[in-house]
């Protein structure tokens, strides 16, 4: 299956600014992208990265600075179905996760994010278009309903966990040993437990 991976290479992960500098946020975003591409490759599928700026990855890339939905709908118009969209900030995904998503039946398969977004899609009809503004998971169900499409939800903690806030970093350290986790460890992030609460803390000199 063809897999499109959108990537913000211009100013990624701004909500991580309290704990990472702008340069660090870009490097961490690159590490998460690498983990996602590796999972897709191990699952036996080909990825194509749509990025807002040049990025050094071992897969085909297209630079497109337009809004996300516009860029993706343009890309969807040029590829055969089925096609998948998998976000680049899902470092917990594994090849098994990817295979579960792609094997699910339905005209549209949705992997919702915990905050109401859409972290991954499998699209099996050319009639469908994406809309990533606001609560996109709900919007995508509504679009499918208007088109009379069958919809399957892929219930996966690994796909639901996108890394946006400082508190999300603990999920990377707890549940994966990929490049993103190693990047955090190399920058002195580690798991801390205080009053029964788990967090990712950074040791600063």
C-alpha positions in Angstrom: 0.0 0.0 0.0 1.2 3.5 -0.7 1.6 5.5 2.5 1.7 9.3 2.7 3.5 10.7 5.7 3.0 14.5 6.2 5.9 16.3 8.0 6.2 19.8 9.3 9.9 20.5 8.8 9.7 24.3 9.2 8.7 24.9 12.8 7.7 21.6 14.3 6.3 20.8 17.7 6.0 24.3 19.0 4.1 23.1 22.1 7.3 21.4 23.2 9.0 24.8 23.5 9.0 24.7 27.3 11.5 21.8 27.3 13.1 21.8 23.9 14.8 24.6 21.9 13.7 25.2 18.3 16.8 23.3 17.0 16.0 20.4 19.4 12.4 20.3 18.3 13.4 19.9 14.7 15.9 17.1 15.6 13.3 15.3 17.7 10.7 15.6 15.0 13.2 14.1 12.6 13.8 11.2 15.0 10.0 10.5 15.3 9.7 10.6 11.5 12.5 8.1 11.2 10.7 5.8 13.6 7.4 6.0 11.7 9.2 5.4 8.3 11.0 2.4 9.8 7.8 0.8 11.0 6.1 1.3 7.6 9.1 -0.2 5.9 9.3 -3.2 8.2 5.6 -3.8 7.5 6.4 -4.1 3.8 5.0 -0.8 2.5 6.3 2.2 0.6 6.2 5.6 2.2 6.2 9.1 0.6 6.9 12.1 2.8 5.1 15.4 2.1 7.2 18.0 3.9 7.1 21.7 4.3 10.9 21.9 3.8 13.8 19.6 2.7 14.4 16.6 4.9 17.0 13.9 4.7 15.2 10.6 4.7 15.7 7.4 2.6 12.2 7.6 1.0 10.7 9.8 -1.7 9.8 13.3 -0.6 7.7 16.2 -1.9 8.1 19.7 -0.6 4.7 21.4 -0.3 4.2 24.5 1.9 0.5 24.8 1.4 -2.0 24.0 4.3 -2.0 20.4 5.3 -5.5 19.5 3.9 -4.8 21.2 0.6 -1.5 19.5 0.1 -2.8 16.0 1.1 -6.0 16.3 -1.1 -3.8 17.2 -4.0 -1.5 14.2 -3.3 -4.5 11.9 -3.0 -5.8 12.9 -6.4 -2.6 11.5 -8.0 -2.4 8.1 -6.4 -4.4 4.9 -6.7 -6.5 3.5 -3.9 -6.1 2.1 -1.4 -3.8 4.7 0.1 -2.9 5.5 3.7 -2.0 8.6 5.6 0.1 8.2 8.7 1.3 11.2 10.8 5.0 11.7 11.5 4.7 12.2 15.2 3.7 8.6 16.2 7.0 7.1 17.4 5.2 4.3 19.3 4.0 2.6 16.1 5.5 -0.7 15.2 5.3 -2.8 12.0 2.5 -4.8 13.8 0.6 -1.6 14.4 0.9 -0.6 10.8 -0.2 -4.0 9.6 -3.3 -4.0 11.9 -4.3 -0.6 10.5 -3.8 -1.6 6.8 -5.6 -5.0 7.3 -8.7 -3.4 8.8 -11.8 -3.6 6.5 -13.9 -0.6 5.4 -14.0 2.1 2.7 -12.4 4.3 5.3 -10.3 3.2 8.3 -9.7 5.9 11.0 -7.1 5.8 13.8 -8.2 8.7 16.0 -5.8 10.6 18.2 -6.5 11.1 21.9 -7.3 14.8 21.4 -9.8 14.5 18.6 -7.4 14.5 15.7 -6.8 11.9 13.0 -3.5 10.2 13.4 -3.9 7.7 10.5 -6.3 6.9 7.7 -6.7 4.2 5.1 -8.7 5.4 2.1 -10.1 2.9 -0.3 -12.3 5.2 -2.5 -11.3 8.2 -4.7 -14.5 10.0 -3.5 -13.1 10.8 0.0 -11.2 13.9 0.8 -9.5 14.9 4.1 -10.1 17.9 6.4 -7.6 18.2 9.2 -8.8 21.4 10.8 -10.3 21.2 14.3 -11.7 17.9 15.5 -10.7 16.2 12.3 -11.7 12.7 13.5 -15.3 13.8 13.7 -15.1 15.6 10.4 -13.7 12.6 8.6 -16.6 10.4 9.9 -19.1 13.1 8.7 -17.5 13.2 5.2 -17.6 9.4 5.0 -21.3 9.4 6.2 -22.3 11.9 3.5 -20.6 9.8 0.9 -22.2 6.6 2.2 -18.9 5.0 3.0 -18.3 2.2 5.5 -16.0 3.3 8.3 -13.9 1.2 10.7 -12.1 2.6 13.7 -8.7 1.2 14.4 -8.5 1.2 18.2 -4.8 1.4 18.9 -3.0 3.1 21.8 0.2 3.3 19.8 -1.6 5.0 16.9 -3.6 7.3 19.2 -0.4 8.6 21.0 0.9 11.5 19.1 3.7 13.6 20.7 2.7 17.2 21.1 3.0 18.3 24.8 5.9 17.9 27.2 3.8 15.4 29.2 3.7 13.2 26.1 7.4 12.6 26.2 7.0 10.0 29.0 5.1 7.8 26.6 8.1 7.7 24.2 10.4 6.7 27.1 8.0 4.2 28.6 6.8 2.3 25.5 9.5 2.4 22.8 13.3 2.1 22.3 13.4 3.6 18.9 15.3 6.6 17.6 13.1 9.1 19.3 13.5 7.5 22.7 17.2 7.3 22.3 17.3 10.9 21.2 15.6 11.9 24.5 17.9 9.7 26.6 20.9 11.3 24.9 19.6 14.7 26.0 19.3 13.6 29.6 15.6 12.9 29.7 14.5 10.0 31.9 11.4 8.7 33.6 10.7 10.1 37.1 8.0 9.0 39.6 6.8 11.5 42.2 3.7 11.0 44.4 2.6 8.1 42.1 2.8 10.3 39.0 5.1 9.4 36.1 6.8 12.1 34.1 9.7 12.7 31.7 12.2 14.9 33.4 15.4 16.4 32.0 18.5 16.7 34.1 19.9 20.2 33.5 23.4 21.2 34.6 
